[in-house]
Structures are given as structure tokens and as C-alpha cells.
């Protein structure tokens, strides 16, 4: 199924068979494609790139299709990696986190930092973090395959080498 090109998001690079590889939802998902293209919110003379997940209900393209600025997609990948890193050693904590130190990391970006922390404002955090940890464990093979591929692509692009000081 071809991703529409007549809508506000203008696809440039596409994966039109994403429903075949959509994680545990493969072959049973309404996410039919993903694309990188020109963002739908572009103003005249200003061009941003966005990533989009294209959902198809069986009758029409869904309004629930998601579009994200490309830097946010990378920020989400950073957040996923940091969360996965935390849960590799989370078994050391009774609650899978240290209630006295809920900030997991401060990751410097553009002169400030992304604060990664456990959401203790969630009144069900102790239950939810266990469910989250279990889901990460269940999907470990699926996620690890993609992270290994991403790591190899980043290395091939020259991002895997540390600069000597």
C-alpha cells in the first residue's frame, strides 16, 4: 500500500511495508508505513524534516497518524537507550529504582540537559515500573536487534568513534 503524497506531510524517504516489521504487532497493525519528509507545519520559506507513522484503518488513512520533528525521534531513541541501560542494573533496587535518587541522568544537549528520571508523580509508579521492566525484558530480543543495527549504522557513519582529548 502506497503512502499518500497528497497530504500536508510530504514523504521523501519511505518504508511502505512497516506493518510487516512493527515489533510484536507485525502483520497485525494499522501502522502501514513510516516516512521522513517535509513537515506538515512548514511555514512559507521555512522547511523542517519530520518523521511520520502512517496508520490505515482498512478504509482510509487515519487522523491518528503521528508526525514528529526528526530531532524528537532521536531524543526518543536517546531516552529509550538510557532507560534500557537503567533496567540492566535495576534489579539491585527493591523498587527497581532508588527512591532517594530518582534522576537517572542529565544528558547535555545544546547548552542545557535532558533530565531523565523516574516519574514518582505517577501514583502507581511502584507497580508500573515493574510492568515496564517486564515489557522491556519480554521485548529484549526485538529491541536489541534494532539497537545493534542502529549502533552499526552510527559507527559506519563515523559516530561510533570517540575523539581523543
Secondary structure as the mmCIF struct_conf table of DSSP 4:
data_model
#
loop_
_struct_conf.conf_type_id
_struct_conf.id
_struct_conf.beg_label_comp_id
_struct_conf.beg_label_asym_id
_struct_conf.beg_label_seq_id
_struct_conf.end_label_comp_id
_struct_conf.end_label_asym_id
_struct_conf.end_label_seq_id
HELX_LH_PP_P HELX_LH_PP_P1 UNK A 2 UNK A 4
BEND BEND1 UNK A 5 UNK A 9
STRN STRN1 UNK A 10 UNK A 15
TURN_TY1_P TURN_TY1_P1 UNK A 16 UNK A 17
HELX_RH_3T_P HELX_RH_3T_P1 UNK A 18 UNK A 20
TURN_TY1_P TURN_TY1_P2 UNK A 21 UNK A 21
BEND BEND2 UNK A 22 UNK A 22
HELX_RH_3T_P HELX_RH_3T_P2 UNK A 23 UNK A 25
TURN_TY1_P TURN_TY1_P3 UNK A 26 UNK A 27
BEND BEND3 UNK A 28 UNK A 28
BEND BEND4 UNK A 30 UNK A 30
STRN STRN2 UNK A 31 UNK A 38
TURN_TY1_P TURN_TY1_P4 UNK A 40 UNK A 41
HELX_LH_PP_P HELX_LH_PP_P2 UNK A 42 UNK A 43
TURN_TY1_P TURN_TY1_P5 UNK A 44 UNK A 45
STRN STRN3 UNK A 49 UNK A 55
STRN STRN4 UNK A 56 UNK A 56
BEND BEND5 UNK A 58 UNK A 60
STRN STRN5 UNK A 61 UNK A 61
TURN_TY1_P TURN_TY1_P6 UNK A 63 UNK A 64
STRN STRN6 UNK A 66 UNK A 69
HELX_RH_AL_P HELX_RH_AL_P1 UNK A 70 UNK A 89
HELX_RH_3T_P HELX_RH_3T_P3 UNK A 90 UNK A 92
BEND BEND6 UNK A 93 UNK A 93
TURN_TY1_P TURN_TY1_P7 UNK A 94 UNK A 95
BEND BEND7 UNK A 96 UNK A 97
TURN_TY1_P TURN_TY1_P8 UNK A 99 UNK A 100
STRN STRN7 UNK A 103 UNK A 109
TURN_TY1_P TURN_TY1_P9 UNK A 110 UNK A 111
STRN STRN8 UNK A 112 UNK A 117
TURN_TY1_P TURN_TY1_P10 UNK A 120 UNK A 121
BEND BEND8 UNK A 122 UNK A 122
TURN_TY1_P TURN_TY1_P11 UNK A 123 UNK A 124
HELX_RH_AL_P HELX_RH_AL_P2 UNK A 125 UNK A 138
TURN_TY1_P TURN_TY1_P12 UNK A 139 UNK A 139
HELX_RH_AL_P HELX_RH_AL_P3 UNK A 140 UNK A 156
TURN_TY1_P TURN_TY1_P13 UNK A 157 UNK A 158
BEND BEND9 UNK A 160 UNK A 161
HELX_LH_PP_P HELX_LH_PP_P3 UNK A 162 UNK A 164
#
